Amino acid sequence: MPCFVASNFGVGLIQAVPANMKLILVLLAMMCMAPFPAFCQEGPLSTDPPKAVTPDQIIQKFAAKEKEFKEARDNYTFRQDVKIQTLDGDTVTGEYREVFDVTYDNQGHHLENVVFAPQSTLDNGGILMTPQDLQDIRHTMPFVLTTEEIPEYNILYVGQQQEDELHCYVFDIAPKKIDPKKRYFQGRIWVDDQDLQIVKTSGKAVPETHKKNNENLFPKFTTWREQVDGKYWFPAYTLADDTLHFRSGGFQDVHIRDVIKYTDYKRFGSKVTVTYQNQNDDHSPGAQGQEKPQPK
């Protein structure tokens, strides 16, 4: 088992008023701060070519596994806990929070039951949530790259790297062309050489908008996956800690931190659960006195 454990979240943000995430690697400090998971130890990147298999064969195999994973995840219920904060130094100046359960009706249709959603205060930090942010939280940060999506991306083999006890193939990916109406992932992925499934992604959502009086920027993030039911690598935890550089209002910088946790994976109709290690959140499943849904 890798050292990262089950939980998830995401953001792309537009500046609301002039206001005062290259990923900051402070993971060792965060390991001491509950409820963050223990992050993996990462070995040096080797540029050696893979043995007995070509990069293209690896890509085709992990893309097929990703398709299988995507279909399997549609048969699991889980909780997604989203927290987006703006900061001035160590002081939180604004926050967006949403906790929702992903479930299914009797016909298998995807449902989201919001269990906690206080009024957002991100405007106090100078930004607003956008539809692209909400889409990234649900789809881009828990990135999936299936066989059908492979033609949309340039994929470059860059080497091999150890992630805790997992030995991984490493690829850089970027969209070949950008449809402004779609969301894409651009960055790096780590593929376990045994299961041939993505176990980690690090990059950002694109495209961004850079227009006068209309800027929509997105932080760099890393998402770790956790093996569920001994077979599938599901998104577990997303972290972004970045500074968004807005050009309007005198080149304002906004420090943003995203934490998304995916917890309590349960196969639809079964009693098997996978929960986030050392989770003592008041919004954990079954918690007493749970807040009722609130309008945003």
Buried (B, 14 or more C-beta within 10 A) or exposed (E): EBBBBBBBBBBBBBBBEEBEBEBBEEBEEBEEEEBBBBBBEBEEBEEEEBEEEEBEEBBBBBBBBBBBBBEBBEEBBBBBBBBBBBBBEEEBBBBBBBBBBBBBEEEEEEEEEBBBBBEBBBBBBBBBBBEBBBBBBBBBBBBBBBBEBBEBBEBEBBBBBBBBEBBBBBBBBBBEEBEEEEBBBBBBBBBBBEBBBBBBBBBBBBBBBEEEEEBBBBBBBBBBBBBBBEEBBBBBBBBBBBBBEBEBBEEBEBBBBBBBBBBBBBBEEEEEBBBBBEBEBEBBBEEEEEEEEEEE
